[in-house]
């Protein structure tokens, strides 16, 4: 098995996630200038948490973010910060989105988060199963 690994003082790890969240009411407000600003904000916020953005892209009503994290990061705090700061900044810098969205919400309250790996679960399972058999 080969991983792209990160290192801490006393650890070696490979922790990667796929995150998706949607604009409230699935409104199609992520135009090119808003999308570019959003992606810039995501990179800045992630760096404050020690998170590395691997890839990100938007559609008109949602964003996909692939990122690598440290073991010490509390993911719920990162995601909450990501959603609240980007919501506040986008609504402030692009007041035209208020025509599509009302109130203080920009994002839907839910999100999708999945761990991702560089090998399949079945490969890892086989590797673990065979550890005691190699003499």
C-alpha positions in Angstrom: 0.0 0.0 0.0 1.3 3.5 -0.9 -0.1 6.6 0.8 0.6 10.3 0.4 1.4 10.9 4.0 1.7 13.9 6.3 3.8 14.0 9.5 3.4 15.5 12.9 5.9 15.5 15.8 4.9 12.0 16.9 2.7 10.7 14.1 2.4 9.8 10.5 -1.0 10.1 9.0 -3.1 10.3 5.8 -6.6 11.8 6.7 -8.6 13.0 3.7 -12.3 14.0 3.4 -14.8 15.0 0.8 -17.2 17.7 2.0 -20.3 19.0 0.2 -22.7 21.7 1.2 -25.5 23.4 -0.6 -26.9 26.9 -0.9 -30.1 27.3 1.1 -33.2 26.3 -1.0 -30.7 25.1 -3.6 -30.7 28.6 -5.1 -28.4 28.9 -8.1 -26.4 31.9 -6.8 -22.8 30.7 -7.2 -21.9 32.7 -10.3 -18.3 32.9 -11.4 -17.2 35.9 -9.3 -19.0 34.5 -6.2 -17.5 31.1 -6.8 -14.0 32.4 -7.1 -14.3 34.5 -3.9 -15.8 31.5 -2.1 -12.9 29.2 -3.1 -10.4 31.9 -1.9 -12.2 32.1 1.4 -12.2 28.3 1.8 -8.4 28.2 1.3 -7.9 31.0 3.9 -10.2 29.5 6.5 -8.7 26.0 6.0 -5.2 27.3 6.5 -6.2 28.7 9.9 -7.1 25.2 11.0 -4.0 23.6 9.5 -6.1 22.0 6.8 -4.8 21.6 3.2 -7.3 22.0 0.4 -6.5 19.3 -2.2 -9.3 20.3 -4.7 -12.5 22.3 -4.7 -15.2 23.2 -7.2 -18.6 24.7 -7.3 -21.7 24.2 -9.2 -24.4 26.9 -9.2 -26.0 25.7 -6.0 -23.3 23.7 -4.1 -19.6 23.3 -3.4 -17.4 20.2 -3.3 -14.2 20.4 -1.2 -11.6 17.6 -1.0 -9.2 18.3 1.9 -6.4 16.7 4.1 -6.6 17.2 7.8 -4.5 16.7 10.9 -5.7 14.2 13.5 -6.1 17.0 16.1 -8.7 19.0 14.0 -12.2 18.9 15.2 -14.1 18.6 11.9 -17.4 19.9 13.2 -15.7 23.2 14.3 -13.9 23.5 11.0 -17.1 23.0 9.0 -19.1 25.3 11.2 -16.5 28.0 10.8 -16.2 27.4 7.1 -20.0 27.7 6.6 -20.5 30.7 8.9 -17.5 32.8 7.7 -18.2 32.2 4.0 -21.9 32.9 4.5 -21.2 36.2 6.2 -18.5 37.3 3.7 -20.4 36.4 0.6 -23.6 38.1 1.8 -21.6 41.2 2.7 -19.5 41.4 -0.6 -22.3 40.3 -2.9 -25.5 41.9 -1.7 -27.4 40.7 -4.8 -27.6 37.2 -3.3 -30.2 38.7 -0.9 -32.7 38.8 -3.7 -32.6 34.9 -3.9 -32.0 34.3 -0.2 -33.7 36.0 2.8 -32.7 36.1 6.4 -29.1 35.4 7.5 -28.7 32.0 6.0 -26.7 31.4 2.9 -26.0 27.6 3.3 -28.4 24.8 4.0 -28.0 23.7 7.6 -26.9 20.2 6.5 -23.7 18.9 4.8 -22.2 15.7 3.5 -18.8 14.5 4.8 -17.1 11.3 3.8 -13.6 10.0 4.4 -11.6 9.2 1.3 -8.6 7.0 0.9 -5.9 6.1 -1.6 -6.7 2.4 -1.3 -10.0 0.6 -1.1 -11.5 -0.8 2.0 -11.2 -4.3 0.7 -7.5 -3.8 0.1 -6.9 -2.6 3.7 -9.0 -5.5 5.0 -6.9 -8.0 3.1 -3.7 -6.4 4.3 -4.8 -6.6 7.9 -6.1 -10.1 7.6 -2.7 -11.3 6.2 -0.5 -9.7 8.9 -0.4 -12.7 11.1 0.2 -15.1 8.1 3.5 -13.5 7.0 6.3 -15.5 8.7 
